[in-house]
Structures are given as structure tokens and as C-alpha cells.
């Protein structure tokens, strides 16, 4: 798949994730007596299904963060910490595709600089 196509795909995933996650976050925080962030975390563990998804996401976030740090050093994506903070503050489903987009741009840049054979 071409680099440009991948960048568009990653960008569209990030945009869709932003709408999908934050439309629900806004709905939650607009409710009366939501107990703020503590209520959000409490409700993430409201039943076994929610707990399973929450634990799954927490563990995938750890794996994603390890990948981001390793890959950012390998290909030269700068300010990886911003992607990590954004993942925690906004959504990992938004910032991981944005990191992949930045990574793809760095890989394409490196490919352009390689001498042609």
C-alpha cells in the first residue's frame, strides 16, 4: 500500500475515533451527578463486560506506548511523549493512528533520501 494512502487511512481513523469517543465522553459529562473523572472510571468497571474492555484497553495502551517509544527512536518521530499524553487525555484510538501517520511520513522521508539503486 502506498505511503500516501496509509497516511489518509490513519488520518481518517483518528478523526473517526475522535468523534466516536468524544461524542460519548461529552454525553457522560453532561449527565447530572456524573461524579467527574472518578465517576467515569467507576463506570468503566460497572460490570464484568465493561471491566473486560477497560482492562483490555489499559493493557493495549501499555503495549502501544512501548511500541511508540521504540519506533520513535528507530525512525526519528519527535516528541513521542505528546502522543502518549494525548492518548491518555483524549483517546489512544485517536493518537495511535496519528503516531502511525507521523511514522509513515518519517519512513517515506527516509526512503526519498536513500540513494537509488
C-alpha positions in Angstrom: 0.0 0.0 0.0 1.3 3.4 -0.9 2.5 5.7 1.9 0.1 8.5 0.9 -2.8 6.1 1.1 -1.7 4.8 4.5 -1.5 8.4 5.8 -5.0 9.1 4.7 -6.3 5.9 6.3 -4.5 6.7 9.6 -5.9 10.3 9.5 -9.4 9.1 8.8 -9.2 6.5 11.6 -8.0 9.2 14.0 -10.9 11.6 13.0 -13.5 8.8 13.3 -12.1 7.8 16.7 -12.2 11.4 17.9 -15.9 11.7 17.0 -16.7 8.2 18.3 -15.0 8.6 21.7 -15.7 12.2 22.5 -19.3 12.2 21.5 -19.8 9.6 24.3 -17.5 11.4 26.7 -19.5 14.6 26.3 -22.7 12.7 26.8 -21.3 11.2 30.0 -20.0 14.5 31.5 -23.3 16.3 30.5 -25.2 14.0 32.8 -26.2 15.3 36.2 -24.3 13.7 39.1 -21.7 12.0 36.9 -19.0 12.3 39.6 -16.5 13.6 37.1 -13.4 11.6 36.3 -13.9 9.3 39.3 -17.4 8.5 38.1 -16.1 7.8 34.6 -13.5 5.4 36.0 -16.1 3.8 38.3 -18.5 3.3 35.4 -15.7 1.7 33.4 -15.8 -1.2 35.9 -19.6 -1.2 36.2 -20.0 -4.8 35.2 -17.8 -7.7 34.0 -18.1 -6.8 30.3 -17.1 -3.2 30.9 -14.3 -4.3 33.2 -13.0 -6.7 30.5 -13.0 -3.9 27.8 -11.4 -1.4 30.2 -8.6 -3.9 31.3 -8.1 -4.8 27.6 -7.7 -1.2 26.7 -5.3 -0.4 29.6 -3.0 -3.3 28.6 -3.1 -2.4 24.9 -2.2 1.1 25.8 0.9 -0.2 27.6 1.9 -2.2 24.5 1.2 0.8 22.3 3.3 3.1 24.4 6.3 0.7 24.3 5.9 0.5 20.5 5.7 4.2 20.2 8.9 4.8 22.2 10.8 2.1 20.3 9.6 3.1 16.9 10.0 6.8 17.5 13.7 6.2 18.4 14.2 3.9 15.4 12.6 6.1 12.7 13.0 9.6 14.3 9.5 10.6 15.2 10.0 13.5 17.5 8.0 14.4 20.7 6.6 10.9 21.2 5.6 12.0 24.7 2.9 14.2 23.2 1.3 11.2 21.5 1.3 9.4 24.9 -0.2 12.3 26.8 -2.8 12.8 24.1 -3.6 9.1 24.3 -4.4 9.5 28.0 -6.1 12.8 27.8 -8.1 12.3 24.6 -8.1 8.7 23.4 -5.5 6.2 22.4 -7.7 5.4 19.3 -7.1 9.0 18.2 -3.4 9.4 19.0 -2.1 6.0 18.0 -3.2 6.5 14.3 -1.7 10.0 14.5 1.6 8.4 15.6 1.4 5.9 12.8 0.8 8.7 10.4 3.9 10.6 11.7 5.9 7.3 11.5 4.8 6.7 7.9 5.8 10.2 6.9 9.3 9.7 8.5 9.6 6.4 6.7 8.6 8.0 3.4 11.1 10.8 4.0 13.9 8.3 4.7 13.0 6.4 1.6 13.3 9.6 -0.5 16.8 10.2 0.9 18.0 6.7 0.2 20.3 6.5 -2.9 18.5 4.8 -5.8 20.0 1.5 -7.0 
